[in-house]
Protein backbone atom coordinates (compact mmCIF):
# COMPACT_ATOMS: atom_id res chain seq x y z
CA UNK A 1 0.00 0.00 0.00
CA UNK A 2 2.88 2.34 0.74
CA UNK A 3 4.21 1.90 -2.78
CA UNK A 4 0.81 2.81 -4.22
CA UNK A 5 0.63 5.93 -2.06
CA UNK A 6 4.11 7.06 -3.11
CA UNK A 7 3.27 6.49 -6.76
CA UNK A 8 0.00 8.41 -6.39
CA UNK A 9 1.79 11.27 -4.66
CA UNK A 10 4.31 11.54 -7.49
CA UNK A 11 1.52 11.33 -10.04
CA UNK A 12 -0.35 14.08 -8.22
CA UNK A 13 2.75 16.29 -8.37
CA UNK A 14 2.96 15.72 -12.14
CA UNK A 15 -0.73 16.02 -13.01
CA UNK A 16 -1.95 18.53 -10.44
CA UNK A 17 -5.73 18.93 -10.44
CA UNK A 18 -6.07 16.73 -13.54
CA UNK A 19 -5.57 13.65 -11.32
CA UNK A 20 -9.22 14.00 -10.29
CA UNK A 21 -10.23 12.85 -13.79
CA UNK A 22 -8.76 9.38 -13.16
CA UNK A 23 -11.35 6.91 -11.93
CA UNK A 24 -10.43 4.88 -8.82
CA UNK A 25 -11.32 1.59 -10.53
CA UNK A 26 -8.86 2.30 -13.32
CA UNK A 27 -6.07 3.04 -10.84
CA UNK A 28 -6.81 -0.07 -8.79
CA UNK A 29 -6.93 -2.24 -11.90
CA UNK A 30 -3.64 -0.85 -13.17
CA UNK A 31 -1.88 -1.39 -9.86
CA UNK A 32 -3.27 -4.93 -9.61
CA UNK A 33 -2.07 -5.74 -13.12
CA UNK A 34 1.43 -4.48 -12.33
CA UNK A 35 1.63 -6.59 -9.17
CA UNK A 36 0.28 -9.73 -10.86
CA UNK A 37 2.48 -9.49 -13.96
CA UNK A 38 5.75 -8.38 -12.39
CA UNK A 39 8.08 -11.40 -12.16
CA UNK A 40 9.92 -9.92 -9.18
CA UNK A 41 6.81 -9.02 -7.17
CA UNK A 42 4.15 -11.59 -7.94
CA UNK A 43 5.84 -14.82 -6.71
CA UNK A 44 6.73 -13.19 -3.39
CA UNK A 45 3.17 -12.06 -2.78
CA UNK A 46 1.29 -15.09 -3.97
CA UNK A 47 3.48 -17.85 -2.55
CA UNK A 48 3.16 -16.74 1.07
CA UNK A 49 -0.60 -16.10 1.06
CA UNK A 50 -3.56 -18.33 1.62
CA UNK A 51 -6.30 -18.16 -1.02
CA UNK A 52 -8.82 -15.51 -0.06
CA UNK A 53 -6.61 -14.12 2.68
CA UNK A 54 -5.68 -10.45 2.88
CA UNK A 55 -2.70 -11.17 5.14
CA UNK A 56 0.41 -13.27 4.70
CA UNK A 57 0.20 -16.85 5.93
Secondary structure as the mmCIF struct_conf table of DSSP 4:
data_model
#
loop_
_struct_conf.conf_type_id
_struct_conf.id
_struct_conf.beg_label_comp_id
_struct_conf.beg_label_asym_id
_struct_conf.beg_label_seq_id
_struct_conf.end_label_comp_id
_struct_conf.end_label_asym_id
_struct_conf.end_label_seq_id
HELX_RH_AL_P HELX_RH_AL_P1 UNK A 2 UNK A 15
HELX_RH_3T_P HELX_RH_3T_P1 UNK A 16 UNK A 21
BEND BEND1 UNK A 22 UNK A 22
HELX_RH_AL_P HELX_RH_AL_P2 UNK A 24 UNK A 37
TURN_TY1_P TURN_TY1_P1 UNK A 39 UNK A 41
HELX_RH_AL_P HELX_RH_AL_P3 UNK A 42 UNK A 47
TURN_TY1_P TURN_TY1_P2 UNK A 48 UNK A 48
STRN STRN1 UNK A 49 UNK A 49
TURN_TY1_P TURN_TY1_P3 UNK A 51 UNK A 52
BEND BEND2 UNK A 54 UNK A 55
STRN STRN2 UNK A 56 UNK A 56
#
